[in-house]
């Protein structure tokens, strides 16, 4: 623990051993610094890539005077998130592979899923959004994915209040920390 004691111990070592300890310290310190710098570079690179995915592109969204943007209706984007990772929307701009009927079938419980990029399913195709997986696991349930890329909590609420006028029995809202951060950035993430 005492610095003077360590210095005395180092001086007591033969010169070749002291040089070896010094060289080892310099090499280990350099490797740690290089690893730290590489980690920082990768963190910033990955952060930029995530930000690019969590905001809509003009291919998938259009301007909306109330909400800022909404997903375009009747889309089929084959490789939006990678080879074979598609996006399909219905005539309402909801992430669905089949058109939404006005009312659910008899005996079926309709669940509306809303929120931001997590609900929308950024990075996965329609079959692997959490909303779709919920329906797959629950017999007698129809889910409707009303998520939007890059929405904050306020936008998700406005979309629910202003645009989602079809009957449903349950409304599930997924909120992430990114949705809350966007809320603090001002109108529509700006």
C-alpha positions as CSV (number, residue, x, y, z in Angstrom):
1,X,0.0,0.0,0.0
2,X,2.8,2.5,0.9
3,X,4.4,4.1,-2.3
4,X,7.8,4.4,-0.7
5,X,7.8,0.7,0.2
6,X,6.9,-0.2,-3.4
7,X,9.7,2.0,-4.7
8,X,12.2,0.3,-2.3
9,X,11.0,-3.1,-3.4
10,X,11.4,-2.2,-7.1
11,X,15.0,-0.9,-6.5
12,X,15.8,-4.1,-4.7
13,X,15.0,-6.1,-7.9
14,X,17.8,-6.8,-10.4
15,X,17.9,-4.3,-13.4
16,X,16.7,-6.9,-16.0
17,X,13.6,-7.7,-13.8
18,X,12.8,-4.0,-13.3
19,X,13.0,-3.5,-17.1
20,X,10.7,-6.5,-17.6
21,X,8.2,-5.1,-15.1
22,X,8.3,-1.7,-16.7
23,X,7.9,-3.1,-20.3
24,X,5.1,-5.3,-19.1
25,X,3.4,-2.3,-17.5
26,X,3.7,-0.2,-20.6
27,X,2.4,-3.0,-22.9
28,X,-0.5,-3.9,-20.6
29,X,-1.4,-0.2,-20.2
30,X,-1.2,0.3,-24.0
31,X,-3.4,-2.7,-24.6
32,X,-6.0,-1.4,-22.1
33,X,-6.0,2.0,-23.7
34,X,-6.4,0.5,-27.2
35,X,-9.2,-1.7,-26.0
36,X,-10.9,1.2,-24.3
37,X,-10.6,3.4,-27.5
38,X,-11.9,0.5,-29.7
39,X,-14.9,0.0,-27.3
40,X,-15.7,3.7,-27.5
41,X,-15.5,3.7,-31.3
42,X,-17.8,0.6,-31.5
43,X,-20.3,2.1,-29.0
44,X,-20.6,5.3,-31.0
45,X,-20.9,3.4,-34.3
46,X,-23.6,1.1,-32.8
47,X,-25.4,4.0,-31.3
48,X,-25.6,5.8,-34.7
49,X,-26.9,2.6,-36.3
50,X,-29.6,2.2,-33.6
51,X,-30.7,5.8,-34.1
52,X,-31.0,5.3,-37.8
53,X,-33.3,2.3,-37.3
54,X,-35.5,4.0,-34.7
55,X,-36.5,6.9,-36.9
56,X,-38.7,6.4,-39.9
57,X,-37.5,6.8,-43.5
58,X,-39.5,8.5,-46.3
59,X,-39.9,5.0,-47.8
60,X,-42.0,3.8,-44.9
61,X,-43.6,7.0,-43.4
62,X,-45.3,10.2,-44.6
63,X,-45.9,13.6,-43.0
64,X,-48.9,14.0,-40.7
65,X,-49.8,17.4,-39.4
66,X,-51.0,16.1,-36.0
67,X,-48.6,13.2,-35.3
68,X,-45.5,14.3,-37.2
69,X,-45.5,11.2,-39.4
70,X,-47.4,7.9,-39.8
71,X,-46.5,4.7,-41.6
72,X,-47.6,4.7,-45.2
73,X,-50.5,2.5,-46.1
74,X,-50.3,-0.5,-48.5
75,X,-46.6,-1.0,-48.2
76,X,-44.5,-4.0,-49.0
77,X,-40.8,-3.4,-48.4
78,X,-39.1,-6.7,-49.0
79,X,-35.6,-6.2,-47.4
80,X,-36.2,-3.1,-45.1
81,X,-34.2,-4.5,-42.1
82,X,-32.0,-7.0,-44.0
83,X,-32.3,-9.7,-46.5
84,X,-35.8,-11.3,-46.2
85,X,-36.8,-9.0,-43.3
86,X,-39.9,-7.4,-44.7
87,X,-42.5,-4.7,-43.7
88,X,-46.1,-5.0,-44.8
89,X,-48.9,-2.5,-44.0
90,X,-52.6,-2.5,-44.6
91,X,-54.8,0.3,-46.1
92,X,-54.8,2.1,-42.7
93,X,-51.0,2.0,-42.4
94,X,-51.1,-0.6,-39.6
95,X,-48.3,-3.2,-39.6
96,X,-50.4,-6.2,-40.9
97,X,-50.1,-8.8,-43.6
98,X,-53.9,-9.0,-44.0
99,X,-56.5,-6.2,-44.1
100,X,-58.1,-5.3,-40.7
101,X,-61.8,-6.1,-40.6
102,X,-64.0,-3.4,-39.0
103,X,-65.0,-5.8,-36.2
104,X,-63.3,-8.9,-34.9
105,X,-64.8,-12.3,-35.7
106,X,-67.3,-13.7,-33.2
107,X,-65.6,-15.1,-30.1
108,X,-62.3,-13.3,-30.9
109,X,-60.8,-10.8,-28.5
110,X,-59.2,-7.9,-30.4
111,X,-56.1,-6.4,-28.7
112,X,-54.7,-3.1,-29.8
113,X,-50.9,-2.8,-29.4
114,X,-49.5,0.7,-29.5
115,X,-46.2,2.4,-28.8
116,X,-42.9,3.3,-30.6
117,X,-40.2,1.4,-32.4
118,X,-40.4,-1.6,-30.1
119,X,-44.1,-2.2,-30.8
120,X,-43.7,-1.4,-34.5
121,X,-41.0,-4.1,-34.6
122,X,-37.9,-2.3,-36.0
123,X,-35.4,-4.9,-37.2
124,X,-37.9,-7.8,-37.5
125,X,-40.5,-8.7,-40.1
126,X,-44.2,-8.6,-39.4
127,X,-44.3,-12.2,-38.0
128,X,-41.8,-11.5,-35.3
129,X,-43.2,-8.2,-33.7
130,X,-44.2,-8.8,-30.0
131,X,-47.7,-7.9,-30.9
132,X,-47.9,-10.7,-33.5
133,X,-46.2,-13.2,-31.2
134,X,-48.8,-12.4,-28.5
135,X,-51.6,-13.4,-30.9
136,X,-49.7,-16.5,-31.9
137,X,-49.5,-17.6,-28.3
138,X,-53.0,-16.7,-27.2
139,X,-55.9,-18.7,-28.8
140,X,-58.9,-16.6,-29.6
141,X,-57.0,-13.3,-29.8
142,X,-56.5,-11.0,-32.7
143,X,-53.8,-8.3,-32.3
144,X,-53.5,-5.1,-34.2
145,X,-50.0,-3.5,-34.3
146,X,-50.5,0.3,-34.3
147,X,-46.9,1.0,-33.3
148,X,-44.9,3.7,-35.1
149,X,-41.2,4.0,-35.6
150,X,-39.7,6.8,-33.5
151,X,-42.8,7.8,-31.6
152,X,-42.7,9.1,-28.1
153,X,-45.4,8.4,-25.5
154,X,-47.4,11.6,-26.5
155,X,-47.5,10.7,-30.2
156,X,-48.6,7.1,-29.4
157,X,-51.4,8.5,-27.2
158,X,-52.4,11.0,-29.9
159,X,-52.5,8.3,-32.5
160,X,-54.7,6.2,-30.2
161,X,-57.1,9.1,-29.5
162,X,-57.2,10.5,-33.0
163,X,-56.8,7.7,-35.5
164,X,-57.6,4.3,-34.0
165,X,-61.3,4.3,-34.1
166,X,-62.0,0.6,-34.7
167,X,-63.5,-1.6,-31.9
168,X,-61.1,-3.4,-29.6
169,X,-61.4,-5.0,-26.1
170,X,-57.9,-4.4,-24.8
171,X,-55.3,-1.8,-25.4
172,X,-51.6,-2.6,-24.6
173,X,-49.1,0.2,-24.6
174,X,-45.4,-0.6,-24.7
175,X,-43.2,2.2,-23.3
176,X,-39.4,2.1,-23.5
177,X,-36.8,4.5,-22.1
178,X,-36.2,5.8,-25.7
179,X,-39.9,6.7,-25.9
180,X,-39.5,8.8,-22.7
181,X,-36.3,10.5,-23.9
182,X,-38.0,11.5,-27.2
183,X,-40.9,13.0,-25.1
184,X,-38.4,15.4,-23.5
185,X,-36.9,16.5,-26.9
186,X,-40.0,18.6,-27.8
187,X,-42.5,18.3,-30.6
188,X,-42.1,15.0,-32.5
189,X,-38.6,14.2,-31.3
190,X,-37.2,17.5,-32.6
